[in-house]
Amino acid sequence: MPWPPTVPLYPAGQEPLPPGMTEEERPQLMQAKKYQDWMAMGMESCVAKTVLAGGGGFAIGAFFSLMSASFAYEDPLLRQQTQTNLNTTQKAKEIFKDMGKGMWRSGKGFGKVGALFAGIECVIESYRARNDMVNPVAAGFLAGGVLARNSGPKGMLGGGLAFAAFSAAIDLFLRRTPSDDED
């Protein structure tokens, strides 16, 4: 054994194979590693993070809207007095159409917030080259300000501060070290 202990270095393509693999399977392993590297590189990009956060936000928003629509105790068609002669099938069709519109509206809102926050946080993290509490707080402040841009400077400041505080609270919760009881 060499001293000091060192990691053995192998030329590219000559690394030891995993147990159970033969030398004939090396090209497939190298191809799989190449695809794995491409996927890892893609998932580290800000564009991919933004798209995934937007899509996830859209799905969560649509789901929340669907759940809240199931708790609605009022028939949405009772508000429209002109269509009192609808049969059950027509009523169901109108109710589902109303639910779909609500899911689309809520999903768009959640997706916009998720994509905006994730994109800003990724850009800040890339620029600072650090992963600490400053990134989500700064991204929350900027995203909150952008989302409240139509309510004037005070509204933007308030929205930024509120979103920054919410982002800090969520990030602190996610970064906490689990106690011995939670294992």
N, C-alpha and C positions, 0 to 999 in steps of 0.2 A: 504494500500500500504506500503510495507516495506521500511524502510529508512536505509541506502542509497539505491537508486534504483539499483536493480540488475537484471540480465538476469535470467529468470527461467531455471533451469536445469532439464532435463527429462532423465530417464534411456533409454538406447538404445532400440529402437523398441517401445517406449511408447510416442514418440513425438506427438504433436497434428497433425491431418490430415489436408490437405488443404481443403478449403471449397468445398462442393459437394461430397466428398469421404466418403465412409462408412468404417467401421472397417473390413468388408470382403475384401475390396480392398487393405488393408495394405500390404499383401505379394507381390502383383504386384508392389506397390510403392517401397517397399524395394528392390525388384529385379531390378527395373529400376534405383534406386539410386546406386546400386552396379555396374551396367554396366556404368553408368555415371562416377563414380569414376575411373573405369578402363580406360575409354576413356580419362579422364583428365590426369591420370597418364601416359598413353601412349603418349599423345600429348606433355607432358613436357619432354620427353626423347630426347636426342640428336640424336638418330638414327631416330626417327620419323621426327624430324625437318629437318634432312639432306635429308631423302628420299623425303619429301614433297617439299623441296626447289629444289632438283634435278629434280623431276617430273614437277614442275611448270616452272622451267627454260627450260626444254626440250620442253614443250608445247609453251612457249613464243618464243623460238628460232625457232621452226618449223613454228609458225604463222608468224613471221617476214619474214622468208624465203619465205613463200607462198605469202605474200603481195609483197615482192620485186620481186618475179618471175612474178607477174602479171603486173609489170611495165616494164618488159623486152621488148624492142622494136625490138630485134633481134631474128630471128628464130635460135635456137641452132643448127639446122641441116644444116644451111647454111655454118657452119664451116667445115662440113664433106662433101667434094665434091664427095666422093665415093657413097653416097646414094642419088643421085638426082632423082631416079625413084620411090620414095615412094608415095603411094597414101595418101589421107587425113587421113584415119584411122591409118595407120602406122605412119604418122607424129605425130598425136595426142598421140599415144601410146608412142613414143619416147620422146615427150615433157613432158608428165606426169611422165615418168620414170626419166627424168632429174630433174624435180621439186621435186620428192620424194627423190632423192639422196641429193639435196640441203637442203631440210627440215630435213633430217636425220643428215646431217653434222652440220647444224646450231643448231639444237636441242641438239645434243650431246655437242657442245661447251657451249651453255648457261646452260645446265643441269650440266655440270662439274663445271662451275664457281659458280652456285647457291649452289650446294651441298657442294663444298669446303668451300665457305664462311660461309654458315649456320652452318656446322659442327664445323668449327674452332671457330666461335663466340659462339656457345652453350657450347663448352668445356671451353672456357675462362670465360664465364658468370658463369658456374657451379663452376669452380675453385675459382673465385673471390667472388662469392655469392653476386654480385651487378649487377644492370642493369643501367649502365651509359654510357657516351660517349666513355669511354676507350675501351669497348668491341668491338664495330664495327670498331674503328680505328685500334686497334691491330689485329683484324681478317682480316681487309682489307690489312694491311701491310704484314701479313704472307701469305694470299691467293695470293696477287700480286706477292710476291717473289716466291712462289711455281709455279705459272703459267708462270713466266719468267725465270725459272731455266735453260733453255737451252741457254740463251743469256749471261751467265757469271755473275760475281758478280756485275758489274755496272748495268747491265740490271735488275738483281734481285732487287737491291736497288731502281732503278728508277721505276720498276713495283710495288714494295711494296709501295713506297711513293705515286705514282699516285692512286693506288687502295685505299690506306688509306685516301687520300684527297677526293676521290669520295665517299667513305663510310661515311666519316664525313659530307660531304655536304648533302647526302641523309638523314642521321640520324638527322641532324639539322633541315632539312625541315620537317621530319615526327614528330619530337618532339616539334615543335614550338607550341605556344599557339595561338589558333585562335582568331582573333580580333572580336569585337562585330558585325562587318559588315558581317562576314562569317557565323553567326549562322542561 
